[in-house]
Amino acid sequence: MIDKGSVNGVYEGQPVISDKGVVGQVVAVAKLTSRVLLICDATHALPIQVLRNDIRVIAAGNGCTDDLQLEHLPANTDIRVGDVLVTSGLGGRFPERLPGWGCIIG
């Protein structure tokens, strides 16, 4: 829950972004509060891209550990340890190239 709602201009589907990047997405809005689904939630998935080469993949939450899982990734995909991940903008739910997805750690 966050302490902002419809009176503050919050709307369902809105991205939630901190100073470090993407945090989640608004899934329910009341007058003074809203409920946010965190990007690490096991039911959340979003298209992302590798900043170095623009390869697009799906990042899925895995229960709010400290990482996300890259889904449907062919074995020969050019993704390396240290690659930076950003939102791809595909589907229109999040703007393109928002930071906060982190980097590949292995």
N, C-alpha and C positions, 0 to 999 in steps of 0.2 A: 504494500500500500504506500502511496505517496500522498502528501498533504496538498495536492492541487487537483482541481476538478473542472467541471464544465464552466464554472464562473471565471476560471483562469484561462480558458481557451483550450483546455486539454480535450482531445477527441480519441475515440477508439481507433486503434491501429497506428497511432502516433509513435514514432521512434522515441526511445528514452536514451539520452546521451549525457554522459558525465564529462568532466574535464579530461578524462583519459580515453573516452571513446564510447562506443555503443554498450549499453547496459541491458536493454530489453525493449519491450513493446507494450503499449497500453492495451489491455484487453477488456476493461470495464471502467465506465466513468460515472461518477455521481456528482452532485453539485459541488462538494468541497474536497472529495478524495477520488483517487483512481487506483485501479489494481494493475500491476505491471507483471508481465511474464518475462522472467530473466532469460537472457540468451543461453544460459547454461542449463535451463530446464530441459528435461528429457523429451518434452513434447514440442520443443521449439527447433526450427531449422530455417536457415536463410542462405540465399546465394551469396557467395563471396568470390573474391578474385585475388590471385597472387600479384602483388604490385610489380614485381620484376618482369613478368611476361604476360600478364593479363589472363592467365588460365583461370577459368571459372569452375568452381566446385560448390558443393553444398556442405555447410558446416552445421552440425547437429549438436544440441546440448546432450550431456550425458549424466545429468543429475547433480549439477553444480559442484563438481570436483573443481579442479583448476584448469580444465582444458575443454576444448570442443573436439568433436570427431569429424573428420572429413569423409563424406559418404560418396559412394559410387565413383571411386577414384581408380582409373586403370593403372596397372602396375608400371607402365612406361611413362607416366605423367612426369613432366619436368618440374618437380617441386623439391626444394632442397632445404636442409636445416638452415635456419636463419631467414628464410623468405618471409616477408611481411604480408599479412592478409588484411584486406579491407572489404567493405561491402561492395557488391557488384552493381547494385541498382536494378538488377533483373527482377521483374515482377512489380516494381514500383513501391514496395513496402518501405524500403529504406533508400535514401539518396545514395548515389554512387560515391565510392571512395571514402566512406566514413571510416575513421580508424577505430581500433578497439578490438579487433579480432586477434591481435597478437602476431606471433611468428611461429614457424615450424620448429619444433624442438626435437623431433626424432620419432 
